[in-house]
Amino acid sequence: NAAAVFPMVFELLAERIGSAVFFVMAFAGTMPSGVLAKLIVTAWLAKTLYETLFLPLTTLAVKKLKTLEGIEHFDRHALEVLKF
């Protein structure tokens, strides 16, 4: 399902960019660029692994909370905005 794949791909790209920006700003000039590159890749892989492992639990928790509340504020508003 393309609607499910797009957010995951976007998240992977955002994590990669976020890791690169943070580590370059924090550590540029304090270590060799090769070490910095390995640090960026390692952080990105760790964040991606974490997101992949916990996505099913997060999805389950959100569904459970929406069922308990009985109201989907965000989803209802998103549908109204898309109507134009």
mmCIF file of the N, C-alpha and C atoms, coordinates in Angstrom:
data_MODEL
# 
_entry.id   MODEL 
# 
loop_
_atom_site.group_PDB 
_atom_site.id 
_atom_site.type_symbol 
_atom_site.label_atom_id 
_atom_site.label_alt_id 
_atom_site.label_comp_id 
_atom_site.label_asym_id 
_atom_site.label_entity_id 
_atom_site.label_seq_id 
_atom_site.pdbx_PDB_ins_code 
_atom_site.Cartn_x 
_atom_site.Cartn_y 
_atom_site.Cartn_z 
_atom_site.occupancy 
_atom_site.B_iso_or_equiv 
_atom_site.pdbx_formal_charge 
_atom_site.auth_seq_id 
_atom_site.auth_comp_id 
_atom_site.auth_asym_id 
_atom_site.auth_atom_id 
_atom_site.pdbx_PDB_model_num 
ATOM 1   N N  . ASN A 1 1  ? 0.847   -1.174 0.000  1.00 0.00 ? 1  ASN A N  1 
ATOM 2   C CA . ASN A 1 1  ? 0.000   0.000  0.000  1.00 0.00 ? 1  ASN A CA 1 
ATOM 3   C C  . ASN A 1 1  ? 0.895   1.241  0.000  1.00 0.00 ? 1  ASN A C  1 
ATOM 4   N N  . ALA A 1 2  ? 0.734   2.061  -1.017 1.00 0.00 ? 2  ALA A N  1 
ATOM 5   C CA . ALA A 1 2  ? 1.568   3.262  -1.162 1.00 0.00 ? 2  ALA A CA 1 
ATOM 6   C C  . ALA A 1 2  ? 1.358   4.249  -0.020 1.00 0.00 ? 2  ALA A C  1 
ATOM 7   N N  . ALA A 1 3  ? 0.149   4.325  0.499  1.00 0.00 ? 3  ALA A N  1 
ATOM 8   C CA . ALA A 1 3  ? -0.126  5.247  1.602  1.00 0.00 ? 3  ALA A CA 1 
ATOM 9   C C  . ALA A 1 3  ? 0.639   4.847  2.859  1.00 0.00 ? 3  ALA A C  1 
ATOM 10  N N  . ALA A 1 4  ? 0.943   3.594  3.024  1.00 0.00 ? 4  ALA A N  1 
ATOM 11  C CA . ALA A 1 4  ? 1.699   3.130  4.189  1.00 0.00 ? 4  ALA A CA 1 
ATOM 12  C C  . ALA A 1 4  ? 3.203   3.216  3.956  1.00 0.00 ? 4  ALA A C  1 
ATOM 13  N N  . VAL A 1 5  ? 3.635   3.089  2.715  1.00 0.00 ? 5  VAL A N  1 
ATOM 14  C CA . VAL A 1 5  ? 5.064   3.092  2.408  1.00 0.00 ? 5  VAL A CA 1 
ATOM 15  C C  . VAL A 1 5  ? 5.639   4.503  2.445  1.00 0.00 ? 5  VAL A C  1 
ATOM 16  N N  . PHE A 1 6  ? 4.912   5.489  1.940  1.00 0.00 ? 6  PHE A N  1 
ATOM 17  C CA . PHE A 1 6  ? 5.426   6.857  1.876  1.00 0.00 ? 6  PHE A CA 1 
ATOM 18  C C  . PHE A 1 6  ? 5.872   7.389  3.230  1.00 0.00 ? 6  PHE A C  1 
ATOM 19  N N  . PRO A 1 7  ? 5.073   7.273  4.297  1.00 0.00 ? 7  PRO A N  1 
ATOM 20  C CA . PRO A 1 7  ? 5.550   7.787  5.590  1.00 0.00 ? 7  PRO A CA 1 
ATOM 21  C C  . PRO A 1 7  ? 6.814   7.087  6.084  1.00 0.00 ? 7  PRO A C  1 
ATOM 22  N N  . MET A 1 8  ? 6.939   5.801  5.813  1.00 0.00 ? 8  MET A N  1 
ATOM 23  C CA . MET A 1 8  ? 8.137   5.081  6.245  1.00 0.00 ? 8  MET A CA 1 
ATOM 24  C C  . MET A 1 8  ? 9.369   5.557  5.489  1.00 0.00 ? 8  MET A C  1 
ATOM 25  N N  . VAL A 1 9  ? 9.247   5.743  4.189  1.00 0.00 ? 9  VAL A N  1 
ATOM 26  C CA . VAL A 1 9  ? 10.375  6.228  3.387  1.00 0.00 ? 9  VAL A CA 1 
ATOM 27  C C  . VAL A 1 9  ? 10.743  7.637  3.821  1.00 0.00 ? 9  VAL A C  1 
ATOM 28  N N  . PHE A 1 10 ? 9.747   8.480  4.038  1.00 0.00 ? 10 PHE A N  1 
ATOM 29  C CA . PHE A 1 10 ? 9.994   9.842  4.489  1.00 0.00 ? 10 PHE A CA 1 
ATOM 30  C C  . PHE A 1 10 ? 10.706  9.838  5.838  1.00 0.00 ? 10 PHE A C  1 
ATOM 31  N N  . GLU A 1 11 ? 10.279  8.973  6.733  1.00 0.00 ? 11 GLU A N  1 
ATOM 32  C CA . GLU A 1 11 ? 10.904  8.879  8.060  1.00 0.00 ? 11 GLU A CA 1 
ATOM 33  C C  . GLU A 1 11 ? 12.366  8.445  7.952  1.00 0.00 ? 11 GLU A C  1 
ATOM 34  N N  . LEU A 1 12 ? 12.653  7.487  7.085  1.00 0.00 ? 12 LEU A N  1 
ATOM 35  C CA . LEU A 1 12 ? 14.032  7.041  6.898  1.00 0.00 ? 12 LEU A CA 1 
ATOM 36  C C  . LEU A 1 12 ? 14.914  8.176  6.385  1.00 0.00 ? 12 LEU A C  1 
ATOM 37  N N  . LEU A 1 13 ? 14.397  8.946  5.447  1.00 0.00 ? 13 LEU A N  1 
ATOM 38  C CA . LEU A 1 13 ? 15.164  10.077 4.922  1.00 0.00 ? 13 LEU A CA 1 
ATOM 39  C C  . LEU A 1 13 ? 15.344  11.156 5.985  1.00 0.00 ? 13 LEU A C  1 
ATOM 40  N N  . ALA A 1 14 ? 14.305  11.418 6.742  1.00 0.00 ? 14 ALA A N  1 
ATOM 41  C CA . ALA A 1 14 ? 14.383  12.432 7.796  1.00 0.00 ? 14 ALA A CA 1 
ATOM 42  C C  . ALA A 1 14 ? 15.387  12.020 8.874  1.00 0.00 ? 14 ALA A C  1 
ATOM 43  N N  . GLU A 1 15 ? 15.405  10.756 9.226  1.00 0.00 ? 15 GLU A N  1 
ATOM 44  C CA . GLU A 1 15 ? 16.377  10.272 10.215 1.00 0.00 ? 15 GLU A CA 1 
ATOM 45  C C  . GLU A 1 15 ? 17.800  10.404 9.699  1.00 0.00 ? 15 GLU A C  1 
ATOM 46  N N  . ARG A 1 16 ? 18.000  10.109 8.441  1.00 0.00 ? 16 ARG A N  1 
ATOM 47  C CA . ARG A 1 16 ? 19.339  10.219 7.851  1.00 0.00 ? 16 ARG A CA 1 
ATOM 48  C C  . ARG A 1 16 ? 19.804  11.675 7.853  1.00 0.00 ? 16 ARG A C  1 
ATOM 49  N N  . ILE A 1 17 ? 18.942  12.564 7.433  1.00 0.00 ? 17 ILE A N  1 
ATOM 50  C CA . ILE A 1 17 ? 19.291  13.985 7.405  1.00 0.00 ? 17 ILE A CA 1 
ATOM 51  C C  . ILE A 1 17 ? 19.509  14.513 8.815  1.00 0.00 ? 17 ILE A C  1 
ATOM 52  N N  . GLY A 1 18 ? 18.615  14.149 9.728  1.00 0.00 ? 18 GLY A N  1 
ATOM 53  C CA . GLY A 1 18 ? 18.744  14.607 11.106 1.00 0.00 ? 18 GLY A CA 1 
ATOM 54  C C  . GLY A 1 18 ? 20.039  14.145 11.753 1.00 0.00 ? 18 GLY A C  1 
ATOM 55  N N  . SER A 1 19 ? 20.395  12.907 11.532 1.00 0.00 ? 19 SER A N  1 
ATOM 56  C CA . SER A 1 19 ? 21.647  12.376 12.082 1.00 0.00 ? 19 SER A CA 1 
ATOM 57  C C  . SER A 1 19 ? 22.845  13.108 11.493 1.00 0.00 ? 19 SER A C  1 
ATOM 58  N N  . ALA A 1 20 ? 22.838  13.295 10.199 1.00 0.00 ? 20 ALA A N  1 
ATOM 59  C CA . ALA A 1 20 ? 23.967  13.963 9.546  1.00 0.00 ? 20 ALA A CA 1 
ATOM 60  C C  . ALA A 1 20 ? 24.124  15.395 10.045 1.00 0.00 ? 20 ALA A C  1 
ATOM 61  N N  . VAL A 1 21 ? 23.028  16.131 10.112 1.00 0.00 ? 21 VAL A N  1 
ATOM 62  C CA . VAL A 1 21 ? 23.102  17.526 10.559 1.00 0.00 ? 21 VAL A CA 1 
ATOM 63  C C  . VAL A 1 21 ? 23.591  17.600 12.000 1.00 0.00 ? 21 VAL A C  1 
ATOM 64  N N  . PHE A 1 22 ? 23.014  16.791 12.872 1.00 0.00 ? 22 PHE A N  1 
ATOM 65  C CA . PHE A 1 22 ? 23.414  16.846 14.283 1.00 0.00 ? 22 PHE A CA 1 
ATOM 66  C C  . PHE A 1 22 ? 24.893  16.513 14.460 1.00 0.00 ? 22 PHE A C  1 
ATOM 67  N N  . PHE A 1 23 ? 25.326  15.392 13.918 1.00 0.00 ? 23 PHE A N  1 
ATOM 68  C CA . PHE A 1 23 ? 26.696  14.955 14.161 1.00 0.00 ? 23 PHE A CA 1 
ATOM 69  C C  . PHE A 1 23 ? 27.730  15.873 13.505 1.00 0.00 ? 23 PHE A C  1 
ATOM 70  N N  . VAL A 1 24 ? 27.404  16.411 12.345 1.00 0.00 ? 24 VAL A N  1 
ATOM 71  C CA . VAL A 1 24 ? 28.335  17.353 11.715 1.00 0.00 ? 24 VAL A CA 1 
ATOM 72  C C  . VAL A 1 24 ? 28.444  18.615 12.560 1.00 0.00 ? 24 VAL A C  1 
ATOM 73  N N  . MET A 1 25 ? 27.302  19.144 13.018 1.00 0.00 ? 25 MET A N  1 
ATOM 74  C CA . MET A 1 25 ? 27.339  20.361 13.837 1.00 0.00 ? 25 MET A CA 1 
ATOM 75  C C  . MET A 1 25 ? 28.024  20.120 15.183 1.00 0.00 ? 25 MET A C  1 
ATOM 76  N N  . ALA A 1 26 ? 27.814  18.952 15.748 1.00 0.00 ? 26 ALA A N  1 
ATOM 77  C CA . ALA A 1 26 ? 28.354  18.672 17.078 1.00 0.00 ? 26 ALA A CA 1 
ATOM 78  C C  . ALA A 1 26 ? 29.826  18.276 17.057 1.00 0.00 ? 26 ALA A C  1 
ATOM 79  N N  . PHE A 1 27 ? 30.250  17.561 16.038 1.00 0.00 ? 27 PHE A N  1 
ATOM 80  C CA . PHE A 1 27 ? 31.576  16.954 16.090 1.00 0.00 ? 27 PHE A CA 1 
ATOM 81  C C  . PHE A 1 27 ? 32.514  17.321 14.943 1.00 0.00 ? 27 PHE A C  1 
ATOM 82  N N  . ALA A 1 28 ? 32.095  18.155 14.008 1.00 0.00 ? 28 ALA A N  1 
ATOM 83  C CA . ALA A 1 28 ? 32.970  18.532 12.896 1.00 0.00 ? 28 ALA A CA 1 
ATOM 84  C C  . ALA A 1 28 ? 34.223  19.203 13.440 1.00 0.00 ? 28 ALA A C  1 
ATOM 85  N N  . GLY A 1 29 ? 35.354  18.758 12.975 1.00 0.00 ? 29 GLY A N  1 
ATOM 86  C CA . GLY A 1 29 ? 36.623  19.326 13.404 1.00 0.00 ? 29 GLY A CA 1 
ATOM 87  C C  . GLY A 1 29 ? 37.203  18.692 14.658 1.00 0.00 ? 29 GLY A C  1 
ATOM 88  N N  . THR A 1 30 ? 36.429  17.833 15.324 1.00 0.00 ? 30 THR A N  1 
ATOM 89  C CA . THR A 1 30 ? 36.928  17.200 16.546 1.00 0.00 ? 30 THR A CA 1 
ATOM 90  C C  . THR A 1 30 ? 37.389  15.766 16.317 1.00 0.00 ? 30 THR A C  1 
ATOM 91  N N  . MET A 1 31 ? 37.096  15.241 15.119 1.00 0.00 ? 31 MET A N  1 
ATOM 92  C CA . MET A 1 31 ? 37.487  13.867 14.795 1.00 0.00 ? 31 MET A CA 1 
ATOM 93  C C  . MET A 1 31 ? 37.676  13.759 13.290 1.00 0.00 ? 31 MET A C  1 
ATOM 94  N N  . PRO A 1 32 ? 38.374  12.756 12.840 1.00 0.00 ? 32 PRO A N  1 
ATOM 95  C CA . PRO A 1 32 ? 38.564  12.574 11.397 1.00 0.00 ? 32 PRO A CA 1 
ATOM 96  C C  . PRO A 1 32 ? 37.216  12.386 10.686 1.00 0.00 ? 32 PRO A C  1 
ATOM 97  N N  . SER A 1 33 ? 37.130  12.854 9.459  1.00 0.00 ? 33 SER A N  1 
ATOM 98  C CA . SER A 1 33 ? 35.868  12.786 8.718  1.00 0.00 ? 33 SER A CA 1 
ATOM 99  C C  . SER A 1 33 ? 35.396  11.352 8.501  1.00 0.00 ? 33 SER A C  1 
ATOM 100 N N  . GLY A 1 34 ? 36.316  10.410 8.363  1.00 0.00 ? 34 GLY A N  1 
ATOM 101 C CA . GLY A 1 34 ? 35.923  9.010  8.213  1.00 0.00 ? 34 GLY A CA 1 
ATOM 102 C C  . GLY A 1 34 ? 35.224  8.473  9.451  1.00 0.00 ? 34 GLY A C  1 
ATOM 103 N N  . VAL A 1 35 ? 35.726  8.848  10.614 1.00 0.00 ? 35 VAL A N  1 
ATOM 104 C CA . VAL A 1 35 ? 35.100  8.437  11.879 1.00 0.00 ? 35 VAL A CA 1 
ATOM 105 C C  . VAL A 1 35 ? 33.734  9.103  12.012 1.00 0.00 ? 35 VAL A C  1 
ATOM 106 N N  . LEU A 1 36 ? 33.663  10.366 11.644 1.00 0.00 ? 36 LEU A N  1 
ATOM 107 C CA . LEU A 1 36 ? 32.394  11.093 11.705 1.00 0.00 ? 36 LEU A CA 1 
ATOM 108 C C  . LEU A 1 36 ? 31.359  10.450 10.781 1.00 0.00 ? 36 LEU A C  1 
ATOM 109 N N  . ALA A 1 37 ? 31.782  10.060 9.591  1.00 0.00 ? 37 ALA A N  1 
ATOM 110 C CA . ALA A 1 37 ? 30.872  9.395  8.650  1.00 0.00 ? 37 ALA A CA 1 
ATOM 111 C C  . ALA A 1 37 ? 30.363  8.075  9.223  1.00 0.00 ? 37 ALA A C  1 
ATOM 112 N N  . LYS A 1 38 ? 31.257  7.306  9.842  1.00 0.00 ? 38 LYS A N  1 
ATOM 113 C CA . LYS A 1 38 ? 30.838  6.035  10.458 1.00 0.00 ? 38 LYS A CA 1 
ATOM 114 C C  . LYS A 1 38 ? 29.866  6.285  11.603 1.00 0.00 ? 38 LYS A C  1 
ATOM 115 N N  . LEU A 1 39 ? 30.096  7.336  12.360 1.00 0.00 ? 39 LEU A N  1 
ATOM 116 C CA . LEU A 1 39 ? 29.208  7.693  13.463 1.00 0.00 ? 39 LEU A CA 1 
ATOM 117 C C  . LEU A 1 39 ? 27.822  8.052  12.950 1.00 0.00 ? 39 LEU A C  1 
ATOM 118 N N  . ILE A 1 40 ? 27.765  8.814  11.871 1.00 0.00 ? 40 ILE A N  1 
ATOM 119 C CA . ILE A 1 40 ? 26.479  9.205  11.275 1.00 0.00 ? 40 ILE A CA 1 
ATOM 120 C C  . ILE A 1 40 ? 25.720  7.970  10.791 1.00 0.00 ? 40 ILE A C  1 
ATOM 121 N N  . VAL A 1 41 ? 26.412  7.081  10.086 1.00 0.00 ? 41 VAL A N  1 
ATOM 122 C CA . VAL A 1 41 ? 25.762  5.870  9.563  1.00 0.00 ? 41 VAL A CA 1 
ATOM 123 C C  . VAL A 1 41 ? 25.294  4.975  10.705 1.00 0.00 ? 41 VAL A C  1 
ATOM 124 N N  . THR A 1 42 ? 26.123  4.817  11.727 1.00 0.00 ? 42 THR A N  1 
ATOM 125 C CA . THR A 1 42 ? 25.756  3.982  12.875 1.00 0.00 ? 42 THR A CA 1 
ATOM 126 C C  . THR A 1 42 ? 24.532  4.540  13.589 1.00 0.00 ? 42 THR A C  1 
ATOM 127 N N  . ALA A 1 43 ? 24.506  5.842  13.804 1.00 0.00 ? 43 ALA A N  1 
ATOM 128 C CA . ALA A 1 43 ? 23.346  6.465  14.463 1.00 0.00 ? 43 ALA A CA 1 
ATOM 129 C C  . ALA A 1 43 ? 22.097  6.295  13.619 1.00 0.00 ? 43 ALA A C  1 
ATOM 130 N N  . TRP A 1 44 ? 22.231  6.482  12.305 1.00 0.00 ? 44 TRP A N  1 
ATOM 131 C CA . TRP A 1 44 ? 21.079  6.329  11.428 1.00 0.00 ? 44 TRP A CA 1 
ATOM 132 C C  . TRP A 1 44 ? 20.545  4.895  11.455 1.00 0.00 ? 44 TRP A C  1 
ATOM 133 N N  . LEU A 1 45 ? 21.453  3.931  11.407 1.00 0.00 ? 45 LEU A N  1 
ATOM 134 C CA . LEU A 1 45 ? 21.029  2.528  11.462 1.00 0.00 ? 45 LEU A CA 1 
ATOM 135 C C  . LEU A 1 45 ? 20.361  2.194  12.794 1.00 0.00 ? 45 LEU A C  1 
ATOM 136 N N  . ALA A 1 46 ? 20.902  2.714  13.891 1.00 0.00 ? 46 ALA A N  1 
ATOM 137 C CA . ALA A 1 46 ? 20.314  2.451  15.208 1.00 0.00 ? 46 ALA A CA 1 
ATOM 138 C C  . ALA A 1 46 ? 18.915  3.055  15.305 1.00 0.00 ? 46 ALA A C  1 
ATOM 139 N N  . LYS A 1 47 ? 18.755  4.287  14.822 1.00 0.00 ? 47 LYS A N  1 
ATOM 140 C CA . LYS A 1 47 ? 17.440  4.935  14.866 1.00 0.00 ? 47 LYS A CA 1 
ATOM 141 C C  . LYS A 1 47 ? 16.440  4.204  13.969 1.00 0.00 ? 47 LYS A C  1 
ATOM 142 N N  . THR A 1 48 ? 16.914  3.763  12.805 1.00 0.00 ? 48 THR A N  1 
ATOM 143 C CA . THR A 1 48 ? 16.040  3.045  11.878 1.00 0.00 ? 48 THR A CA 1 
ATOM 144 C C  . THR A 1 48 ? 15.620  1.704  12.467 1.00 0.00 ? 48 THR A C  1 
ATOM 145 N N  . LEU A 1 49 ? 16.548  1.001  13.078 1.00 0.00 ? 49 LEU A N  1 
ATOM 146 C CA . LEU A 1 49 ? 16.227  -0.277 13.715 1.00 0.00 ? 49 LEU A CA 1 
ATOM 147 C C  . LEU A 1 49 ? 15.213  -0.077 14.832 1.00 0.00 ? 49 LEU A C  1 
ATOM 148 N N  . TYR A 1 50 ? 15.435  0.935  15.654 1.00 0.00 ? 50 TYR A N  1 
ATOM 149 C CA . TYR A 1 50 ? 14.513  1.235  16.756 1.00 0.00 ? 50 TYR A CA 1 
ATOM 150 C C  . TYR A 1 50 ? 13.110  1.523  16.221 1.00 0.00 ? 50 TYR A C  1 
ATOM 151 N N  . GLU A 1 51 ? 13.015  2.384  15.225 1.00 0.00 ? 51 GLU A N  1 
ATOM 152 C CA . GLU A 1 51 ? 11.711  2.725  14.647 1.00 0.00 ? 51 GLU A CA 1 
ATOM 153 C C  . GLU A 1 51 ? 11.032  1.496  14.049 1.00 0.00 ? 51 GLU A C  1 
ATOM 154 N N  . THR A 1 52 ? 11.799  0.658  13.387 1.00 0.00 ? 52 THR A N  1 
ATOM 155 C CA . THR A 1 52 ? 11.246  -0.541 12.764 1.00 0.00 ? 52 THR A CA 1 
ATOM 156 C C  . THR A 1 52 ? 10.713  -1.514 13.809 1.00 0.00 ? 52 THR A C  1 
ATOM 157 N N  . LEU A 1 53 ? 11.453  -1.682 14.904 1.00 0.00 ? 53 LEU A N  1 
ATOM 158 C CA . LEU A 1 53 ? 11.029  -2.612 15.944 1.00 0.00 ? 53 LEU A CA 1 
ATOM 159 C C  . LEU A 1 53 ? 9.814   -2.106 16.720 1.00 0.00 ? 53 LEU A C  1 
ATOM 160 N N  . PHE A 1 54 ? 9.748   -0.808 16.957 1.00 0.00 ? 54 PHE A N  1 
ATOM 161 C CA . PHE A 1 54 ? 8.686   -0.279 17.799 1.00 0.00 ? 54 PHE A CA 1 
ATOM 162 C C  . PHE A 1 54 ? 7.470   0.243  17.046 1.00 0.00 ? 54 PHE A C  1 
ATOM 163 N N  . LEU A 1 55 ? 7.519   0.291  15.711 1.00 0.00 ? 55 LEU A N  1 
ATOM 164 C CA . LEU A 1 55 ? 6.365   0.747  14.941 1.00 0.00 ? 55 LEU A CA 1 
ATOM 165 C C  . LEU A 1 55 ? 5.118   -0.092 15.203 1.00 0.00 ? 55 LEU A C  1 
ATOM 166 N N  . PRO A 1 56 ? 5.197   -1.427 15.230 1.00 0.00 ? 56 PRO A N  1 
ATOM 167 C CA . PRO A 1 56 ? 3.984   -2.209 15.519 1.00 0.00 ? 56 PRO A CA 1 
ATOM 168 C C  . PRO A 1 56 ? 3.414   -1.902 16.912 1.00 0.00 ? 56 PRO A C  1 
ATOM 169 N N  . LEU A 1 57 ? 4.281   -1.734 17.898 1.00 0.00 ? 57 LEU A N  1 
ATOM 170 C CA . LEU A 1 57 ? 3.796   -1.411 19.248 1.00 0.00 ? 57 LEU A CA 1 
ATOM 171 C C  . LEU A 1 57 ? 3.164   -0.025 19.307 1.00 0.00 ? 57 LEU A C  1 
ATOM 172 N N  . THR A 1 58 ? 3.770   0.925  18.627 1.00 0.00 ? 58 THR A N  1 
ATOM 173 C CA . THR A 1 58 ? 3.221   2.277  18.595 1.00 0.00 ? 58 THR A CA 1 
ATOM 174 C C  . THR A 1 58 ? 1.871   2.288  17.902 1.00 0.00 ? 58 THR A C  1 
ATOM 175 N N  . THR A 1 59 ? 1.770   1.585  16.782 1.00 0.00 ? 59 THR A N  1 
ATOM 176 C CA . THR A 1 59 ? 0.513   1.513  16.046 1.00 0.00 ? 59 THR A CA 1 
ATOM 177 C C  . THR A 1 59 ? -0.575  0.878  16.903 1.00 0.00 ? 59 THR A C  1 
ATOM 178 N N  . LEU A 1 60 ? -0.245  -0.183 17.591 1.00 0.00 ? 60 LEU A N  1 
ATOM 179 C CA . LEU A 1 60 ? -1.202  -0.852 18.473 1.00 0.00 ? 60 LEU A CA 1 
ATOM 180 C C  . LEU A 1 60 ? -1.653  0.077  19.596 1.00 0.00 ? 60 LEU A C  1 
ATOM 181 N N  . ALA A 1 61 ? -0.719  0.797  20.197 1.00 0.00 ? 61 ALA A N  1 
ATOM 182 C CA . ALA A 1 61 ? -1.065  1.725  21.281 1.00 0.00 ? 61 ALA A CA 1 
ATOM 183 C C  . ALA A 1 61 ? -1.975  2.840  20.785 1.00 0.00 ? 61 ALA A C  1 
ATOM 184 N N  . VAL A 1 62 ? -1.698  3.374  19.615 1.00 0.00 ? 62 VAL A N  1 
ATOM 185 C CA . VAL A 1 62 ? -2.531  4.449  19.061 1.00 0.00 ? 62 VAL A CA 1 
ATOM 186 C C  . VAL A 1 62 ? -3.938  3.937  18.777 1.00 0.00 ? 62 VAL A C  1 
ATOM 187 N N  . LYS A 1 63 ? -4.046  2.765  18.184 1.00 0.00 ? 63 LYS A N  1 
ATOM 188 C CA . LYS A 1 63 ? -5.363  2.195  17.896 1.00 0.00 ? 63 LYS A CA 1 
ATOM 189 C C  . LYS A 1 63 ? -6.151  1.963  19.189 1.00 0.00 ? 63 LYS A C  1 
ATOM 190 N N  . LYS A 1 64 ? -5.465  1.452  20.211 1.00 0.00 ? 64 LYS A N  1 
ATOM 191 C CA . LYS A 1 64 ? -6.123  1.193  21.493 1.00 0.00 ? 64 LYS A CA 1 
ATOM 192 C C  . LYS A 1 64 ? -6.617  2.495  22.128 1.00 0.00 ? 64 LYS A C  1 
ATOM 193 N N  . LEU A 1 65 ? -5.777  3.523  22.115 1.00 0.00 ? 65 LEU A N  1 
ATOM 194 C CA . LEU A 1 65 ? -6.178  4.807  22.686 1.00 0.00 ? 65 LEU A CA 1 
ATOM 195 C C  . LEU A 1 65 ? -7.338  5.431  21.922 1.00 0.00 ? 65 LEU A C  1 
ATOM 196 N N  . LYS A 1 66 ? -7.321  5.334  20.606 1.00 0.00 ? 66 LYS A N  1 
ATOM 197 C CA . LYS A 1 66 ? -8.424  5.875  19.805 1.00 0.00 ? 66 LYS A CA 1 
ATOM 198 C C  . LYS A 1 66 ? -9.718  5.132  20.103 1.00 0.00 ? 66 LYS A C  1 
ATOM 199 N N  . THR A 1 67 ? -9.618  3.823  20.307 1.00 0.00 ? 67 THR A N  1 
ATOM 200 C CA . THR A 1 67 ? -10.807 3.039  20.648 1.00 0.00 ? 67 THR A CA 1 
ATOM 201 C C  . THR A 1 67 ? -11.331 3.445  22.016 1.00 0.00 ? 67 THR A C  1 
ATOM 202 N N  . LEU A 1 68 ? -10.446 3.625  22.989 1.00 0.00 ? 68 LEU A N  1 
ATOM 203 C CA . LEU A 1 68 ? -10.865 4.019  24.329 1.00 0.00 ? 68 LEU A CA 1 
ATOM 204 C C  . LEU A 1 68 ? -11.484 5.411  24.347 1.00 0.00 ? 68 LEU A C  1 
ATOM 205 N N  . GLU A 1 69 ? -10.901 6.344  23.588 1.00 0.00 ? 69 GLU A N  1 
ATOM 206 C CA . GLU A 1 69 ? -11.422 7.707  23.542 1.00 0.00 ? 69 GLU A CA 1 
ATOM 207 C C  . GLU A 1 69 ? -12.708 7.792  22.737 1.00 0.00 ? 69 GLU A C  1 
ATOM 208 N N  . GLY A 1 70 ? -12.798 7.021  21.686 1.00 0.00 ? 70 GLY A N  1 
ATOM 209 C CA . GLY A 1 70 ? -13.981 7.047  20.843 1.00 0.00 ? 70 GLY A CA 1 
ATOM 210 C C  . GLY A 1 70 ? -14.022 8.251  19.909 1.00 0.00 ? 70 GLY A C  1 
ATOM 211 N N  . ILE A 1 71 ? -12.976 9.047  19.896 1.00 0.00 ? 71 ILE A N  1 
ATOM 212 C CA . ILE A 1 71 ? -12.931 10.238 19.048 1.00 0.00 ? 71 ILE A CA 1 
ATOM 213 C C  . ILE A 1 71 ? -11.571 10.269 18.350 1.00 0.00 ? 71 ILE A C  1 
ATOM 214 N N  . GLU A 1 72 ? -11.607 10.627 17.092 1.00 0.00 ? 72 GLU A N  1 
ATOM 215 C CA . GLU A 1 72 ? -10.369 10.740 16.328 1.00 0.00 ? 72 GLU A CA 1 
ATOM 216 C C  . GLU A 1 72 ? -10.246 12.182 15.852 1.00 0.00 ? 72 GLU A C  1 
ATOM 217 N N  . HIS A 1 73 ? -9.776  13.060 16.724 1.00 0.00 ? 73 HIS A N  1 
ATOM 218 C CA . HIS A 1 73 ? -9.690  14.478 16.393 1.00 0.00 ? 73 HIS A CA 1 
ATOM 219 C C  . HIS A 1 73 ? -8.850  14.732 15.151 1.00 0.00 ? 73 HIS A C  1 
ATOM 220 N N  . PHE A 1 74 ? -7.656  14.187 15.118 1.00 0.00 ? 74 PHE A N  1 
ATOM 221 C CA . PHE A 1 74 ? -6.745  14.450 14.004 1.00 0.00 ? 74 PHE A CA 1 
ATOM 222 C C  . PHE A 1 74 ? -7.302  13.899 12.698 1.00 0.00 ? 74 PHE A C  1 
ATOM 223 N N  . ASP A 1 75 ? -7.758  12.667 12.707 1.00 0.00 ? 75 ASP A N  1 
ATOM 224 C CA . ASP A 1 75 ? -8.232  12.038 11.479 1.00 0.00 ? 75 ASP A CA 1 
ATOM 225 C C  . ASP A 1 75 ? -9.443  12.772 10.910 1.00 0.00 ? 75 ASP A C  1 
ATOM 226 N N  . ARG A 1 76 ? -10.360 13.182 11.776 1.00 0.00 ? 76 ARG A N  1 
ATOM 227 C CA . ARG A 1 76 ? -11.554 13.885 11.309 1.00 0.00 ? 76 ARG A CA 1 
ATOM 228 C C  . ARG A 1 76 ? -11.147 15.229 10.722 1.00 0.00 ? 76 ARG A C  1 
ATOM 229 N N  . HIS A 1 77 ? -10.259 15.958 11.378 1.00 0.00 ? 77 HIS A N  1 
ATOM 230 C CA . HIS A 1 77 ? -9.819  17.252 10.870 1.00 0.00 ? 77 HIS A CA 1 
ATOM 231 C C  . HIS A 1 77 ? -9.071  17.088 9.554  1.00 0.00 ? 77 HIS A C  1 
ATOM 232 N N  . ALA A 1 78 ? -8.234  16.086 9.433  1.00 0.00 ? 78 ALA A N  1 
ATOM 233 C CA . ALA A 1 78 ? -7.481  15.863 8.189  1.00 0.00 ? 78 ALA A CA 1 
ATOM 234 C C  . ALA A 1 78 ? -8.409  15.618 7.033  1.00 0.00 ? 78 ALA A C  1 
ATOM 235 N N  . LEU A 1 79 ? -9.486  14.886 7.243  1.00 0.00 ? 79 LEU A N  1 
ATOM 236 C CA . LEU A 1 79 ? -10.449 14.622 6.172  1.00 0.00 ? 79 LEU A CA 1 
ATOM 237 C C  . LEU A 1 79 ? -11.167 15.902 5.761  1.00 0.00 ? 79 LEU A C  1 
ATOM 238 N N  . GLU A 1 80 ? -11.509 16.753 6.727  1.00 0.00 ? 80 GLU A N  1 
ATOM 239 C CA . GLU A 1 80 ? -12.172 18.016 6.404  1.00 0.00 ? 80 GLU A CA 1 
ATOM 240 C C  . GLU A 1 80 ? -11.255 18.933 5.625  1.00 0.00 ? 80 GLU A C  1 
ATOM 241 N N  . VAL A 1 81 ? -9.985  18.960 5.954  1.00 0.00 ? 81 VAL A N  1 
ATOM 242 C CA . VAL A 1 81 ? -9.025  19.807 5.249  1.00 0.00 ? 81 VAL A CA 1 
ATOM 243 C C  . VAL A 1 81 ? -8.851  19.330 3.814  1.00 0.00 ? 81 VAL A C  1 
ATOM 244 N N  . LEU A 1 82 ? -8.879  18.037 3.603  1.00 0.00 ? 82 LEU A N  1 
ATOM 245 C CA . LEU A 1 82 ? -8.671  17.501 2.254  1.00 0.00 ? 82 LEU A CA 1 
ATOM 246 C C  . LEU A 1 82 ? -9.859  17.754 1.336  1.00 0.00 ? 82 LEU A C  1 
ATOM 247 N N  . LYS A 1 83 ? -11.014 18.086 1.871  1.00 0.00 ? 83 LYS A N  1 
ATOM 248 C CA . LYS A 1 83 ? -12.187 18.317 1.038  1.00 0.00 ? 83 LYS A CA 1 
ATOM 249 C C  . LYS A 1 83 ? -12.074 19.590 0.207  1.00 0.00 ? 83 LYS A C  1 
ATOM 250 N N  . PHE A 1 84 ? -11.324 20.585 0.707  1.00 0.00 ? 84 PHE A N  1 
ATOM 251 C CA . PHE A 1 84 ? -11.203 21.903 0.078  1.00 0.00 ? 84 PHE A CA 1 
ATOM 252 C C  . PHE A 1 84 ? -12.550 22.513 -0.027 1.00 0.00 ? 84 PHE A C  1 
# 
